[in-house]
Amino acid sequence: MPQRTTVRLPATLITQAKRKAAAEGRSLTALIEDGLRQVVSERAPADTAKRIMPPVSTATGGLMPGIDLNETAALQEAEDRDCAARLR
């Protein structure tokens, strides 16, 4: 059973819609119905964007000799040496 509803649209859009409906020999209601059916039946665009993977290190090895991750003083000392070497 058809339902009545109120929709607020810009006057220019209503004028254009009425002209199009008249030119096609149908009612404004039929034009709006077709438009709504088309929008409602559209599928959401699939996410076709290709995933970009971050670069992965190919480095081998492990910690520098003498570095213990549980000893923060050793980590700070290694960082200080590295910083001093860059300043030279």
C-alpha positions in Angstrom: 0.0 0.0 0.0 1.5 3.3 -1.0 2.4 5.8 1.8 2.4 9.5 1.7 5.4 11.5 3.0 6.7 15.0 2.9 10.1 15.7 1.5 11.9 19.1 1.4 13.8 19.7 -1.8 15.2 22.8 -3.4 12.7 24.6 -5.6 15.0 24.4 -8.6 15.3 20.6 -8.3 11.5 20.2 -8.1 11.1 22.4 -11.2 13.6 20.4 -13.1 12.1 17.1 -12.0 8.6 18.2 -13.0 9.8 19.2 -16.4 11.6 15.9 -16.9 8.5 13.9 -15.8 6.3 15.9 -18.1 8.7 15.5 -21.0 8.7 11.7 -20.4 4.9 11.6 -20.0 4.8 10.4 -16.4 4.1 11.7 -13.0 6.6 13.3 -10.6 5.9 10.5 -8.2 6.9 7.9 -10.8 10.1 9.8 -11.5 11.0 10.0 -7.8 10.1 6.3 -7.4 12.4 5.2 -10.2 15.2 7.4 -8.8 14.9 6.0 -5.3 14.8 2.4 -6.6 17.9 3.0 -8.6 19.8 4.5 -5.6 18.6 1.8 -3.1 19.5 -1.0 -5.4 23.0 0.2 -6.1 25.7 -1.8 -4.5 28.4 -0.2 -2.5 31.6 0.1 -4.5 34.0 -2.7 -3.7 37.2 -1.6 -2.1 39.5 -2.3 -5.0 42.4 -0.4 -3.7 45.5 -2.5 -3.6 47.0 -3.0 -0.1 50.4 -1.5 0.3 52.6 -3.5 2.6 55.3 -1.7 4.6 58.9 -2.5 3.8 60.3 -5.4 5.7 63.9 -5.4 6.9 66.2 -8.0 5.5 68.8 -7.4 8.2 70.2 -10.3 9.9 71.9 -10.7 13.2 70.7 -9.4 16.5 71.8 -7.1 19.2 75.2 -5.4 19.2 77.8 -7.1 21.3 77.5 -6.1 25.0 73.9 -4.8 24.7 71.5 -6.2 27.3 67.9 -5.1 26.7 67.2 -5.5 30.4 70.0 -3.0 31.3 68.9 0.5 30.3 72.2 2.1 31.1 73.9 0.0 28.3 71.2 1.1 25.9 71.7 4.8 26.8 75.5 4.4 26.5 75.2 2.9 23.0 72.9 5.7 21.9 75.3 8.3 23.3 78.2 6.8 21.4 76.2 6.7 18.2 75.2 10.3 18.7 78.8 11.4 19.4 80.0 9.6 16.3 77.4 11.5 14.1 78.6 14.8 15.5 82.2 14.3 14.5 
